[in-house]
Amino acid sequence: MFGKKKKVIGLDIGSSQTKMVELSAGKNKKLVNFGISKVLPDAIVEGEIIDREAVLDSIRTLIEGKAFSAKDVVIGLAGRDVIIKRITIDRMSEADTREQIKWEAEQYVPFDINEVTLDFDVVNPNFGENQQEVILVAAKNELINNLSTLLKELDLNPLIIDTTAFAIQNVYEHNYTTSPDEIVCLAHIGAGMTVINVVKGTSSLSARDVYYGVNAYISKLQKEVGFNYEDAANAVKGVIPTGASQDSVHGVFESFVSDLGAQIERSLQFLSSVTGEEKMSRMYLSGGGALIPDLLEYLKRRLGVSIEILNPFKNVVYDPTLFAPEGVETVGPILAQALGLALRGE
């Protein structure tokens, strides 16, 4: 939400992988280049960079190995240092709203208001009598400055700073037909975090970061089944080591998806209690966690709604051989956030 549109690289720095996506300029988007590289475990925890050199190495590996040429970057933020709130304020001009938003933000942002960067988007200019609904976004300056400094060390220009929730929403709106009255849940299941964004039409009703993702599943397998990290990571993908108890692995899976389902339900219950909005009609999953075998079917049964895996490249032109040998069905959901960020360019 911070900045103007320009042709860029979308950069998603996750807690297990770094992803970069570059699209062609123009209205008809074409995939030019993408890359995925590993990040050392615990280099990023709950959105905070702990091992700076490990993150630098991961990005550098992509730039050099995939020969990215563009220098302008859009990066997404999530975590405890980022706040997204839908608020109601008096209707006024954009200039006056920008002036007023700082005072309004003090009620909703649990940080020193002088230590954050604020932005907003008017999502409903005619809400009630002389009021408007606004999406307020606040991010700690320390987080923004640390990321900007890191990217500049790699000779990259952090042109736009967006949020994970809105990057996934960008992908959804680019690839799917939206209905003004339909409520849809977008759940991006990453390694250390799940970002849940409930949207109505093209407007976010509620965005929430949940510190529960694929790493929790891996950790459960290590503790309860006795797998090492590599065997646990493979089991998450459906490749169970020879001799391992299928029942034990299935029991851990049920525990993990039950906890994840509860987190999603909690977000939807909060939305209903605050806004009075009715139940969602559809749900889309993205991120590496969306590919966990049987997870989608379990959530369908639990939530009782239509669920499918988000296809970020549905309306993007691409050469299928770029995704060999895994295929776009496997790689696409992992690239969803990076693609959503790249869509900020023109």
Backbone torsions as a table, in degrees:
resi	resn	phi	psi	omega
1	MET	NA	-7.0	-175.7
2	PHE	-103.5	106.5	174.8
3	GLY	122.3	173.9	-179.6
4	LYS	-102.6	160.5	-176.7
5	LYS	-73.0	142.7	176.8
6	LYS	-164.6	157.7	178.7
7	LYS	-63.5	125.7	-171.5
8	VAL	-144.6	173.8	166.5
9	ILE	-101.5	133.4	173.3
10	GLY	-86.9	125.6	-177.2
11	LEU	-121.1	118.7	178.8
12	ASP	-113.5	107.8	177.8
13	ILE	-96.1	99.8	-179.0
14	GLY	-96.2	174.6	-177.0
15	SER	-81.0	-6.7	174.9
16	SER	-128.4	-22.4	-178.3
17	GLN	-145.6	150.1	169.5
18	THR	-105.0	134.7	-179.3
19	LYS	-126.4	137.3	176.9
20	MET	-130.3	138.9	179.5
21	VAL	-136.3	133.8	174.6
22	GLU	-123.7	130.6	179.1
23	LEU	-112.4	158.5	175.6
24	SER	-71.6	160.7	175.4
25	ALA	-77.2	165.5	176.9
26	GLY	99.2	171.5	-175.1
27	LYS	-68.7	-43.6	-179.1
28	ASN	-85.1	97.8	-173.1
29	LYS	-70.8	135.0	176.3
30	LYS	-128.5	137.1	178.5
31	LEU	-72.7	120.9	179.6
32	VAL	-94.7	-43.6	-175.0
33	ASN	-161.3	150.7	171.7
34	PHE	-153.4	161.6	177.8
35	GLY	-157.7	152.1	178.1
36	ILE	-134.1	130.3	175.8
37	SER	-135.4	152.7	-177.8
38	LYS	-75.6	150.9	171.2
39	VAL	-116.1	136.3	-179.3
40	LEU	-57.8	142.1	178.5
41	PRO	-54.2	138.9	178.1
42	ASP	68.8	10.9	174.3
43	ALA	-70.1	-29.5	176.8
44	ILE	-130.7	126.0	-179.2
45	VAL	-127.9	120.2	179.0
46	GLU	53.1	41.9	176.5
47	GLY	83.7	-4.9	-178.5
48	GLU	-102.5	131.4	179.2
49	ILE	-76.1	117.8	179.8
50	ILE	-97.8	-43.8	-179.7
51	ASP	-110.9	92.7	-173.8
52	ARG	-62.3	-42.2	-177.8
53	GLU	-65.2	-36.0	178.6
54	ALA	-64.5	-39.4	178.7
55	VAL	-69.0	-42.8	176.5
56	LEU	-58.2	-44.5	-179.6
57	ASP	-62.7	-39.1	-179.2
58	SER	-64.0	-44.8	179.3
59	ILE	-68.7	-42.9	-179.6
60	ARG	-60.4	-38.4	177.7
61	THR	-58.3	-40.9	179.4
62	LEU	-69.6	-46.1	-177.4
63	ILE	-60.0	-44.9	-177.0
64	GLU	-78.9	-40.4	-176.0
65	GLY	-75.2	-32.1	-177.4
66	LYS	-105.3	-1.0	174.8
67	ALA	56.0	49.3	173.0
68	PHE	-67.7	134.2	-177.0
69	SER	-103.1	-32.1	-178.3
70	ALA	-68.2	150.5	-178.5
71	LYS	-112.2	-20.7	179.7
72	ASP	-80.0	131.4	-172.5
73	VAL	-127.4	140.2	167.3
74	VAL	-108.0	128.6	-178.3
75	ILE	-121.8	146.8	-179.0
76	GLY	-103.5	145.5	178.7
77	LEU	-116.6	147.1	171.4
78	ALA	-156.1	168.4	177.3
79	GLY	116.2	-171.9	-173.0
80	ARG	-68.5	-20.8	-177.4
81	ASP	-93.0	10.7	179.5
82	VAL	-126.3	129.8	-178.8
83	ILE	-121.0	131.5	174.4
84	ILE	-125.2	121.4	-178.7
85	LYS	-135.7	139.5	171.5
86	ARG	-96.5	117.7	-174.8
87	ILE	-127.3	163.4	177.7
88	THR	-115.3	128.4	178.3
89	ILE	-136.1	170.8	178.3
90	ASP	-62.3	144.8	177.8
91	ARG	-72.6	131.9	-179.9
92	MET	-159.1	176.0	179.7
93	SER	-66.5	163.6	179.9
94	GLU	-60.9	-41.1	-179.8
95	ALA	-62.9	-43.3	179.6
96	ASP	-69.4	-36.3	177.2
97	THR	-61.8	-43.4	179.3
98	ARG	-61.8	-35.9	178.9
99	GLU	-71.9	-38.4	-175.4
100	GLN	-77.5	-26.8	-169.6
101	ILE	-61.6	-30.6	179.5
102	LYS	-64.3	-41.1	-179.6
103	TRP	-71.1	-38.0	177.7
104	GLU	-65.3	-38.6	-175.4
105	ALA	-62.5	-29.0	-178.6
106	GLU	-59.5	-23.7	179.5
107	GLN	-77.9	-23.2	-169.8
108	TYR	-116.3	-18.9	-175.3
109	VAL	-99.3	119.2	-175.4
110	PRO	-82.9	27.8	177.7
111	PHE	-125.2	165.7	171.7
112	ASP	-60.7	121.7	-173.6
113	ILE	-62.8	-21.8	178.8
114	ASN	-81.5	-5.1	-178.4
115	GLU	-110.9	16.6	179.8
116	VAL	-129.4	157.9	170.1
117	THR	-102.1	130.8	-177.0
118	LEU	-111.4	147.6	168.8
119	ASP	-149.1	167.3	-178.2
120	PHE	-153.0	162.9	175.0
121	ASP	-142.8	125.6	177.7
122	VAL	-77.6	115.3	-176.6
123	VAL	-102.2	-18.3	177.3
124	ASN	-150.0	95.6	-175.1
125	PRO	-73.6	-12.8	-176.8
126	ASN	-124.7	61.4	-178.6
127	PHE	-100.0	109.5	-180.0
128	GLY	66.6	-162.4	-176.8
129	GLU	-85.0	111.8	177.4
130	ASN	57.8	35.6	178.1
131	GLN	-130.1	164.6	177.3
132	GLN	-141.2	150.1	174.8
133	GLU	-98.2	135.3	-175.3
134	VAL	-131.8	138.0	169.5
135	ILE	-89.4	117.3	179.0
136	LEU	-99.7	130.7	176.8
137	VAL	-124.0	131.1	178.1
138	ALA	-132.9	136.6	177.0
139	ALA	-136.0	138.9	-180.0
140	LYS	-62.1	135.3	178.6
141	ASN	-59.3	-34.8	179.8
142	GLU	-60.4	-42.6	178.3
143	LEU	-63.3	-46.8	-179.2
144	ILE	-63.3	-44.9	-178.6
145	ASN	-65.5	-39.8	179.4
146	ASN	-63.5	-42.2	179.3
147	LEU	-68.8	-41.9	179.9
148	SER	-61.3	-44.1	179.2
149	THR	-62.8	-42.3	179.7
150	LEU	-60.6	-45.3	-178.2
151	LEU	-68.3	-37.1	179.6
152	LYS	-66.1	-27.8	174.7
153	GLU	-63.4	-25.7	179.8
154	LEU	-96.6	10.4	-179.4
155	ASP	64.3	34.4	176.0
156	LEU	-109.7	148.3	-178.9
157	ASN	-107.1	109.3	178.8
158	PRO	-72.5	88.7	-171.9
159	LEU	-74.6	-42.6	-175.9
160	ILE	-135.8	139.8	173.0
161	ILE	-115.2	119.1	-177.9
162	ASP	-116.4	-169.5	174.5
163	THR	-121.0	155.0	178.1
164	THR	-58.0	-44.7	-177.6
165	ALA	-58.0	-44.4	-177.5
166	PHE	-77.8	-26.6	175.0
167	ALA	-64.3	-42.9	177.7
168	ILE	-66.4	-37.0	177.2
169	GLN	-65.0	-37.3	176.0
170	ASN	-56.9	-45.7	-179.5
171	VAL	-63.0	-45.3	-179.8
172	TYR	-59.4	-48.5	-177.4
173	GLU	-68.0	-31.1	-179.8
174	HIS	-71.7	-30.3	-170.5
175	ASN	-108.7	-14.2	-173.9
176	TYR	-130.1	152.7	177.1
177	THR	-79.6	126.3	-179.7
178	THR	-102.0	146.6	176.3
179	SER	-112.6	134.0	-174.0
180	PRO	-56.2	-29.9	-174.6
181	ASP	-106.0	1.2	-176.7
182	GLU	-88.7	134.6	178.1
183	ILE	-100.8	122.8	-175.9
184	VAL	-126.5	140.0	177.9
185	CYS	-105.2	128.0	177.0
186	LEU	-110.5	115.9	-178.3
187	ALA	-117.2	114.0	179.5
188	HIS	-102.2	107.7	-172.9
189	ILE	-98.4	101.6	-180.0
190	GLY	-96.5	-168.0	-178.2
191	ALA	-71.5	-49.1	-176.2
192	GLY	-108.4	-6.8	-172.2
193	MET	-152.2	146.0	171.7
194	THR	-116.8	125.9	179.8
195	VAL	-103.8	122.8	-176.3
196	ILE	-114.9	119.1	-179.8
197	ASN	-123.8	116.5	177.6
198	VAL	-98.7	121.7	-175.6
199	VAL	-120.5	149.2	173.6
200	LYS	-121.4	113.6	-171.9
201	GLY	65.9	-115.3	176.9
202	THR	-115.6	21.0	-176.7
203	SER	-117.8	130.2	177.7
204	SER	-75.6	125.5	176.5
205	LEU	-88.6	-37.6	-178.0
206	SER	-159.5	131.1	176.9
207	ALA	-125.1	132.0	-173.4
208	ARG	-142.8	137.3	174.4
209	ASP	-100.0	126.8	178.7
210	VAL	-113.4	126.0	-176.3
211	TYR	-85.0	65.7	-178.2
212	TYR	-154.5	119.7	-177.7
213	GLY	-154.4	-154.6	-174.2
214	VAL	-60.7	-33.3	179.8
215	ASN	-60.8	-31.9	178.5
216	ALA	-65.6	-37.6	177.5
217	TYR	-65.5	-46.1	179.0
218	ILE	-60.6	-44.0	-179.7
219	SER	-63.2	-40.6	177.9
220	LYS	-62.0	-41.0	179.6
221	LEU	-65.8	-37.6	178.2
222	GLN	-66.3	-44.2	-175.7
223	LYS	-76.4	-41.3	-170.7
224	GLU	-95.1	-24.7	-179.9
225	VAL	-109.5	-21.6	178.6
226	GLY	90.1	15.3	178.0
227	PHE	-70.2	151.4	165.1
228	ASN	-79.0	175.3	-174.0
229	TYR	-59.7	-44.8	-176.6
230	GLU	-63.6	-44.3	179.4
231	ASP	-65.8	-38.1	179.2
232	ALA	-65.7	-42.8	179.4
233	ALA	-63.4	-38.1	177.2
234	ASN	-68.2	-38.9	179.7
235	ALA	-63.3	-35.4	176.8
236	VAL	-59.5	-34.3	179.4
237	LYS	-83.7	-1.4	178.6
238	GLY	99.0	2.9	179.5
239	VAL	-101.8	96.4	-175.5
240	ILE	-90.0	129.9	-178.8
241	PRO	-56.8	146.1	178.8
242	THR	-58.4	132.5	178.0
243	GLY	90.7	-11.1	-179.5
244	ALA	-75.1	151.1	-180.0
245	SER	-76.1	115.9	177.9
246	GLN	-60.9	-39.1	-178.7
247	ASP	-64.3	-39.6	179.8
248	SER	-64.6	-44.4	179.3
249	VAL	-63.3	-42.5	-179.6
250	HIS	-64.7	-36.9	178.5
251	GLY	-62.8	-40.5	177.4
252	VAL	-66.6	-40.4	177.9
253	PHE	-58.8	-46.9	-178.7
254	GLU	-62.4	-38.2	177.6
255	SER	-64.3	-44.3	-179.5
256	PHE	-63.4	-51.4	-175.8
257	VAL	-70.6	-26.3	175.2
258	SER	-66.1	-43.3	177.5
259	ASP	-65.0	-42.1	179.5
260	LEU	-64.6	-43.9	178.2
261	GLY	-60.4	-38.3	178.9
262	ALA	-64.8	-38.0	178.2
263	GLN	-64.6	-41.0	179.1
264	ILE	-66.7	-43.7	178.6
265	GLU	-61.2	-39.3	-179.7
266	ARG	-62.2	-39.5	178.8
267	SER	-65.1	-40.2	-179.4
268	LEU	-71.7	-35.7	177.5
269	GLN	-66.6	-39.1	177.2
270	PHE	-62.1	-43.4	179.3
271	LEU	-59.6	-45.2	-178.3
272	SER	-63.9	-41.2	-177.6
273	SER	-70.0	-31.9	-176.3
274	VAL	-87.1	-43.4	-174.1
275	THR	-104.1	-18.7	-176.9
276	GLY	76.0	8.3	-179.4
277	GLU	-69.0	149.2	-179.1
278	GLU	-77.1	177.2	-175.6
279	LYS	-62.9	147.4	177.4
280	MET	-66.0	156.8	179.9
281	SER	-105.5	-23.3	-178.5
282	ARG	-146.3	161.7	177.6
283	MET	-144.0	141.1	176.9
284	TYR	-122.8	134.9	178.2
285	LEU	-106.4	141.5	174.1
286	SER	-143.2	-180.0	-175.6
287	GLY	86.0	165.9	-178.9
288	GLY	-59.4	-32.4	-179.5
289	GLY	-66.5	-21.6	178.6
290	ALA	-64.5	-19.9	-175.7
291	LEU	-91.5	-1.7	178.8
292	ILE	-61.0	124.4	-177.7
293	PRO	-54.7	134.5	175.6
294	ASP	74.1	-5.6	-178.5
295	LEU	-64.5	-44.7	-178.5
296	LEU	-59.3	-46.1	-178.3
297	GLU	-65.3	-37.5	178.7
298	TYR	-62.9	-46.6	-178.9
299	LEU	-65.6	-34.7	175.6
300	LYS	-58.0	-47.6	-178.7
301	ARG	-65.5	-40.9	-175.8
302	ARG	-71.7	-43.6	-173.8
303	LEU	-91.6	-19.2	176.5
304	GLY	67.6	32.6	178.2
305	VAL	-133.2	166.4	176.1
306	SER	-71.9	127.5	-179.8
307	ILE	-131.9	137.3	173.5
308	GLU	-144.2	163.5	177.5
309	ILE	-80.5	129.6	-179.3
310	LEU	-62.0	133.6	176.0
311	ASN	-104.7	96.3	-175.5
312	PRO	-66.7	-20.3	-174.7
313	PHE	-105.0	17.5	-178.5
314	LYS	-58.4	-42.5	179.5
315	ASN	-113.7	27.3	177.0
316	VAL	-117.4	131.5	178.5
317	VAL	-77.9	135.1	179.3
318	TYR	-154.7	157.1	174.6
319	ASP	-88.1	115.2	-176.9
320	PRO	-55.4	-27.8	-178.5
321	THR	-67.6	-18.7	177.6
322	LEU	-62.0	-26.4	-175.8
323	PHE	-99.3	5.6	178.9
324	ALA	-69.7	145.9	0.5
325	PRO	-91.4	-7.9	-173.0
326	GLU	-69.2	-39.0	-176.8
327	GLY	97.3	154.5	-176.6
328	VAL	-65.2	-28.3	-179.5
329	GLU	-62.9	-32.0	-179.5
330	THR	-88.5	-42.0	-175.3
331	VAL	-81.7	-34.9	-175.1
332	GLY	-52.1	-53.9	-178.3
333	PRO	-59.7	-30.0	179.3
334	ILE	-69.7	-31.2	-177.1
335	LEU	-90.4	2.6	-171.5
336	ALA	-56.0	-46.8	-178.2
337	GLN	-67.1	-45.8	-179.9
338	ALA	-60.3	-39.0	177.9
339	LEU	-66.4	-42.5	178.0
340	GLY	-60.4	-36.1	177.1
341	LEU	-70.2	-41.9	179.5
342	ALA	-63.1	-28.3	179.3
343	LEU	-67.3	-11.3	175.6
344	ARG	-70.7	-15.6	178.7
345	GLY	-85.8	166.3	179.0
346	GLU	-118.4	NA	NA
